[in-house]
Amino acid sequence: MENSILVAGNIIVDLIKRVPWLPEPRCLAPILSIRSALGGLAPNVSLDLARLDPDLTVHIAGCVGSDPEGDYVRTELGQFSNIDQSGIRTGGEPTAFTDVMTVDATGERTFFTYTGANALVGPEDFTFTQDSPRLMHLGYVLLMPGLDAADPQYGTRMARVLAEAQRAGVETSVDVVSEAGERARELVPPALRYADYCTVNEFELETITGIRLRDEDEQLMTEHIAGALGRLRDAGVRRWVTMHAPEGAWGMDAAGVLYEVPSLRLAPEQIRSSVGAGDAFAAGLLLGVLKDLEYAQAMQLGNVAAAMSLGGEGASDGIRPYLEAEEWRRRAYGG
């Protein structure tokens, strides 16, 4: 199925709470407003793609609870006729949720999450045939206990799913959640062995590889990026390894060629929230894959989608159709 994609993984209801600052331990900060929105890789990327290209069929897979939050997920996704929800099952745990603490002035966010029904997703939720979509985007690694669990043959159960997809001729893409600690170095490499594409931010890339990417002043150490991306490529990623950051996007292809695409410059008043910007970048990049764009052009489209996302209150609210995104891309980068 050429004009289709499977987006699978965690499904979350975000409780977006705007705050003037993040308090120090034992201190208090007021909450200025609260709103609900869909969150998690599967809804975010699915909604981004559905908005970018109404002609694209987006299949979504994951698990929700038998609760009002699960109903909310299905209702929100149901507003888009090109999103197929048949891969979402109802499990015996509550729907996952995340408290998203968003600093009002900067859009910077901090997450507190409850795994819930996401823990139930496993290899049994995936069947691949000759009629499967061309591409599957799966994640997040580190946030799906049923897929992060050990597998005697593949290392993790997520790696098993990716391997089965590749055997069926499905291209595979993986994403990782931002989590400090050592788990990334244990759980990410098995997935990389069966990934055609991998998309991470600079924090995730540093955590996975151990290569420092920001200095004491939080400046990006661009001279270290090629080495870090090369580590992921050498771990098994077949085609594109991509890092996105506020400063831009960097990518390495299978031949080891490095690409760099600067971010779009936005005025502070154009940024309403950074929730979901990374998923929007991934959606733009994946749409570039499906449209057979060159690597640099796909990264440009990812940057455009991320910039559009920053202008919306929720993760996907600001995403515009592909023709408009292409106009943004040509205006910003030419060609």
C-alpha positions as CSV (number, residue, x, y, z in Angstrom):
1,M,0.0,0.0,0.0
2,E,2.1,2.8,-1.3
3,N,0.2,5.8,-0.1
4,S,-0.2,4.7,3.5
5,I,1.7,4.5,6.8
6,L,1.3,2.7,10.1
7,V,2.0,4.8,13.2
8,A,2.2,2.7,16.3
9,G,3.1,3.1,19.9
10,N,2.1,5.1,22.9
11,I,-1.3,6.8,23.1
12,I,-1.7,9.5,25.8
13,V,-4.1,12.2,26.9
14,D,-2.0,15.3,27.6
15,L,-3.2,17.6,30.4
16,I,-1.4,20.8,29.3
17,K,-0.9,23.1,32.3
18,R,0.6,26.5,31.6
19,V,2.8,27.8,34.4
20,P,4.9,31.0,34.8
21,W,7.9,29.0,35.9
22,L,9.0,25.6,37.1
23,P,9.5,25.7,40.8
24,E,12.5,24.5,42.7
25,P,12.0,21.4,45.0
26,R,9.6,22.2,48.0
27,C,8.5,25.5,46.2
28,L,5.2,26.4,44.5
29,A,4.2,27.8,41.2
30,P,0.6,28.7,40.1
31,I,-1.1,26.9,37.2
32,L,-2.4,29.6,34.8
33,S,-4.6,27.3,32.6
34,I,-5.4,23.6,31.9
35,R,-6.6,22.0,28.7
36,S,-6.7,18.4,27.4
37,A,-5.1,17.3,24.1
38,L,-4.1,14.0,22.5
39,G,-0.4,13.1,23.1
40,G,2.1,10.4,22.6
41,L,3.8,9.4,19.4
42,A,0.9,7.5,17.8
43,P,-1.7,10.3,18.0
44,N,0.7,13.1,17.4
45,V,2.4,11.8,14.3
46,S,-0.9,10.4,13.0
47,L,-2.7,13.8,13.3
48,D,0.2,15.6,11.9
49,L,0.3,13.4,8.8
50,A,-3.5,13.4,8.4
51,R,-3.4,17.2,8.4
52,L,-0.4,17.5,6.1
53,D,-1.8,15.1,3.5
54,P,-5.6,14.3,3.5
55,D,-4.9,11.8,0.7
56,L,-2.6,9.7,2.8
57,T,-4.1,6.8,4.7
58,V,-2.8,6.7,8.3
59,H,-3.2,3.5,10.2
60,I,-2.8,3.9,14.0
61,A,-2.1,1.1,16.4
62,G,-1.9,1.1,20.2
63,C,-4.0,0.5,23.3
64,V,-6.4,2.7,25.4
65,G,-8.5,2.0,28.4
66,S,-12.3,1.5,28.7
67,D,-12.7,5.0,30.2
68,P,-13.7,8.6,29.2
69,E,-10.1,9.3,28.2
70,G,-10.2,6.3,25.8
71,D,-13.4,7.6,24.3
72,Y,-11.8,11.0,24.0
73,V,-8.9,9.5,22.0
74,R,-11.3,7.8,19.6
75,T,-13.5,10.9,19.2
76,E,-10.5,13.2,18.4
77,L,-9.0,10.8,15.9
78,G,-12.4,10.2,14.4
79,Q,-12.5,13.8,13.1
80,F,-10.1,12.7,10.3
81,S,-11.5,10.4,7.7
82,N,-8.0,9.3,6.6
83,I,-7.1,7.9,10.0
84,D,-7.9,4.2,10.4
85,Q,-8.4,3.4,14.1
86,S,-8.9,-0.4,13.7
87,G,-5.5,-1.1,15.2
88,I,-6.4,0.6,18.5
89,R,-7.6,-2.0,21.0
90,T,-9.2,-1.5,24.4
91,G,-7.2,-3.0,27.3
92,G,-7.7,-3.6,31.0
93,E,-5.7,-0.6,32.2
94,P,-6.6,3.1,32.3
95,T,-5.7,5.2,29.3
96,A,-2.2,6.7,29.7
97,F,-2.0,10.4,30.6
98,T,0.7,13.0,30.9
99,D,0.9,16.2,32.9
100,V,2.6,18.6,30.5
101,M,4.0,21.6,32.5
102,T,4.5,24.4,29.9
103,V,6.4,27.6,30.9
104,D,4.2,30.4,29.6
105,A,7.0,32.7,28.4
106,T,9.2,30.2,26.6
107,G,7.0,27.2,25.7
108,E,9.6,24.9,27.4
109,R,7.8,21.8,28.8
110,T,8.4,19.2,31.5
111,F,6.5,15.9,31.5
112,F,5.1,13.7,34.2
113,T,3.5,10.5,32.7
114,Y,1.4,7.5,33.7
115,T,2.0,4.5,31.5
116,G,-1.5,2.9,31.8
117,A,-2.7,0.9,28.8
118,N,0.5,1.6,26.9
119,A,2.1,-1.2,28.9
120,L,-0.2,-3.7,27.2
121,V,1.0,-3.2,23.6
122,G,3.1,-6.2,22.4
123,P,4.2,-8.1,19.3
124,E,0.8,-9.7,19.2
125,D,-0.7,-6.4,18.2
126,F,1.1,-6.4,14.9
127,T,0.5,-8.5,11.8
128,F,2.4,-7.8,8.5
129,T,1.3,-9.0,5.1
130,Q,1.9,-8.0,1.5
131,D,-1.0,-5.5,1.9
132,S,0.7,-3.8,4.9
133,P,1.5,-0.1,4.6
134,R,4.8,0.9,2.9
135,L,6.2,2.4,6.1
136,M,5.8,1.9,9.9
137,H,6.8,4.5,12.5
138,L,7.1,2.9,16.0
139,G,7.8,4.3,19.4
140,Y,8.7,5.5,21.8
141,V,11.5,3.2,22.8
142,L,11.9,3.4,26.7
143,L,8.2,4.2,27.2
144,M,6.5,1.0,26.0
145,P,7.1,-1.7,28.7
146,G,5.5,-4.5,26.7
147,L,7.7,-3.7,23.7
148,D,10.8,-2.8,25.7
149,A,10.7,-6.2,27.4
150,A,13.5,-8.7,26.7
151,D,13.2,-11.0,23.7
152,P,15.6,-14.0,23.6
153,Q,16.2,-13.8,19.8
154,Y,16.0,-10.1,19.0
155,G,17.0,-8.4,22.3
156,T,13.7,-6.6,22.8
157,R,10.1,-7.3,21.7
158,M,10.1,-4.0,19.8
159,A,13.1,-5.2,17.8
160,R,11.1,-8.4,17.0
161,V,8.2,-6.3,15.7
162,L,10.6,-4.2,13.5
163,A,12.3,-7.3,12.2
164,E,9.0,-8.9,11.3
165,A,8.0,-5.7,9.5
166,Q,11.2,-5.6,7.5
167,R,10.8,-9.3,6.4
168,A,7.3,-8.4,5.1
169,G,8.8,-5.6,3.0
170,V,7.7,-2.7,5.3
171,E,10.2,0.1,5.9
172,T,10.7,0.8,9.6
173,S,11.2,4.0,11.5
174,V,11.8,4.4,15.3
175,D,11.8,7.2,17.8
176,V,13.0,7.4,21.3
177,V,11.6,9.3,24.4
178,S,13.8,11.8,26.3
179,E,14.8,9.9,29.4
180,A,17.9,10.4,31.5
181,G,19.7,7.3,32.7
182,E,21.3,4.1,31.4
183,R,18.3,2.3,30.0
184,A,18.7,3.9,26.6
185,R,22.1,2.2,26.0
186,E,20.5,-1.1,26.7
187,L,17.1,-0.9,25.0
188,V,17.7,1.3,21.9
189,P,20.4,-0.6,20.1
190,P,18.3,-3.8,19.5
191,A,15.7,-1.6,17.8
192,L,18.3,0.2,15.7
193,R,19.4,-3.2,14.1
194,Y,16.0,-3.4,12.4
195,A,15.3,0.3,11.6
196,D,15.5,1.9,8.2
197,Y,15.1,5.3,9.8
198,C,15.8,6.7,13.3
199,T,14.8,10.2,14.5
200,V,16.0,11.6,17.8
201,N,16.6,15.0,19.4
202,E,20.0,16.1,20.7
203,F,19.3,15.0,24.3
204,E,18.3,11.5,23.2
205,L,21.3,11.2,20.9
206,E,23.7,12.2,23.7
207,T,22.0,9.7,26.1
208,I,22.2,6.8,23.7
209,T,25.7,7.4,22.5
210,G,27.4,9.0,25.6
211,I,28.8,11.7,23.3
212,R,28.3,15.1,24.7
213,L,26.4,17.5,22.5
214,R,25.9,20.6,24.6
215,D,28.5,22.5,26.6
216,E,28.2,24.1,30.0
217,D,26.5,27.1,28.4
218,E,24.0,24.8,26.6
219,Q,25.5,25.6,23.3
220,L,25.3,22.9,20.7
221,M,28.7,21.2,20.1
222,T,28.2,20.7,16.3
223,E,31.6,19.2,15.9
224,H,30.4,16.1,17.8
225,I,27.2,15.5,15.8
226,A,28.7,13.4,13.0
227,G,30.4,11.0,15.4
228,A,27.2,10.6,17.4
229,L,25.0,10.0,14.3
230,G,27.6,7.6,13.0
231,R,27.3,5.5,16.2
232,L,23.6,5.0,15.4
233,R,24.2,4.2,11.8
234,D,26.9,1.7,12.8
235,A,24.4,0.1,15.2
236,G,22.3,-1.0,12.2
237,V,20.1,1.9,10.9
238,R,19.8,1.2,7.1
239,R,19.0,4.6,5.6
240,W,18.7,7.8,7.6
241,V,19.7,8.7,11.1
242,T,18.4,12.2,11.9
243,M,18.8,14.5,14.9
244,H,16.6,17.5,15.4
245,A,17.3,20.4,17.8
246,P,16.1,24.0,18.1
247,E,19.1,25.1,16.0
248,G,18.3,22.8,13.1
249,A,18.4,19.2,11.9
250,W,21.4,17.0,11.1
251,G,21.3,13.7,9.3
252,M,23.5,10.9,8.1
253,D,22.7,8.6,5.3
254,A,23.8,5.0,4.7
255,A,27.0,6.1,3.0
256,G,28.0,8.3,6.0
257,V,27.3,11.6,4.2
258,L,26.3,14.3,6.7
259,Y,23.5,16.8,6.0
260,E,22.6,20.0,7.9
261,V,19.5,22.0,7.6
262,P,19.0,25.1,9.8
263,S,15.7,25.7,11.6
264,L,13.2,28.3,10.5
265,R,13.5,31.5,12.4
266,L,10.3,32.4,14.4
267,A,9.5,35.5,16.4
268,P,8.8,34.8,20.1
269,E,5.1,35.8,19.6
270,Q,4.8,33.1,16.9
271,I,5.5,30.3,19.4
272,R,2.6,29.2,21.5
273,S,3.8,25.8,22.7
274,S,6.6,23.4,22.0
275,V,4.4,20.3,22.8
276,G,4.7,17.8,20.0
277,A,7.3,19.7,18.0
278,G,9.6,16.7,17.8
279,D,6.7,14.5,16.6
280,A,5.8,17.1,14.0
281,F,9.4,17.1,12.7
282,A,9.2,13.3,12.4
283,A,5.9,13.5,10.6
284,G,7.3,15.9,8.0
285,L,10.4,13.8,7.5
286,L,8.3,10.6,7.1
287,L,6.0,12.4,4.6
288,G,9.2,13.2,2.7
289,V,10.1,9.5,2.7
290,L,6.7,8.7,1.3
291,K,6.9,11.4,-1.3
292,D,10.4,10.2,-2.3
293,L,12.0,13.5,-1.5
294,E,15.8,13.8,-1.2
295,Y,17.1,13.6,2.3
296,A,17.8,17.3,2.8
297,Q,14.4,18.2,1.4
298,A,12.7,15.7,3.8
299,M,14.6,17.3,6.7
300,Q,13.5,20.8,5.5
301,L,9.9,19.5,5.5
302,G,10.4,18.2,9.0
303,N,11.6,21.6,10.1
304,V,8.6,23.3,8.5
305,A,6.2,20.9,10.2
306,A,7.9,21.5,13.6
307,A,7.7,25.3,13.1
308,M,4.0,25.0,12.3
309,S,3.5,22.9,15.4
310,L,5.1,25.6,17.6
311,G,2.3,28.0,16.5
312,G,-0.5,25.8,17.9
313,E,-1.6,25.3,21.5
314,G,-1.6,21.5,21.2
315,A,0.8,19.1,19.6
316,S,-0.9,19.2,16.1
317,D,-3.1,22.2,16.1
318,G,-0.8,24.3,14.0
319,I,-0.1,21.8,11.2
320,R,-1.2,23.0,7.7
321,P,-1.7,21.1,4.5
322,Y,1.2,19.9,2.4
323,L,0.9,22.5,-0.3
324,E,1.2,25.3,2.3
325,A,4.1,23.4,4.0
326,E,5.8,23.2,0.7
327,E,5.4,26.9,0.2
328,W,7.0,27.5,3.6
329,R,9.8,25.1,2.7
330,R,10.6,26.8,-0.7
331,R,10.4,30.3,0.9
332,A,12.8,29.3,3.7
333,Y,15.2,27.0,1.8
334,G,14.6,27.5,-1.9
335,G,14.4,24.7,-4.5
